[in-house]
Amino acid sequence: MQLNSKILKQKIDEYYKNNISKNELGRWAEEGYYALMKGEYIEIEKLEIYHFLRTISTFHLIPDDKKDEYPCSEEDVVKIREILYGRENTCYTFNVRIYQNLYLEEKYIAKLEEFKGLKEIIDIISLEEVLLEKVHYSFIMI
């Protein structure tokens, strides 16, 4: 599934222009979220919007007090839109475990080397043994 922050912005805008329904936006996000969970999370542009997709994927659901289920609200979508447009700053942190067997799929083999390089950079920075020149060079290589 083609997915990135630009496409997510477009979908949210379509909703606010009444071109798609709440149900359509929620189901689209749900489909994207489940695609991420099946391995597409190793694509950085999809990982950037993981939290937003997870939230909007429940937008079309009806609240159920008995099951203690409270889906994404209109306010949540507005906040996500503001973040995507750069009008609100926020920070999200989450952990992702990338399973080695995922890279056996032909389309992800090249990503393995990219992530190895990224891990090396993170290790260097976390040890505070940073040579700015080395970090800059490493980012160019990715």
HUGIUR-V795245 format. One line per field, one symbol per residue. ss: DSSP state (@ for helix, = for strand, . for the rest). psi: psi as a letter, one per 20 degrees, with the letter a starting at -180 (. if undefined). Layout:
ss = ???
psi = ???
This chain:
ss = ....@@@@@@@@@@@@.....@@@@@@@@@@@@@@@@..@@@.@@@@..@@@@@@@.......=....=....@@@@@@@@@@@...............@@@@@.@@@@@@@@@@@@@@@@@@@@@.....@@@@@@@@@@.
psi = ppprhgggggggghgijkhqrggggghghgggghggijiiiioghhhhjggggggiijhiqpqohhilporprhhgggggghghjjipqrpppqqppopgihiipgiighhghghgggggggggghiklpohggggghhhh.
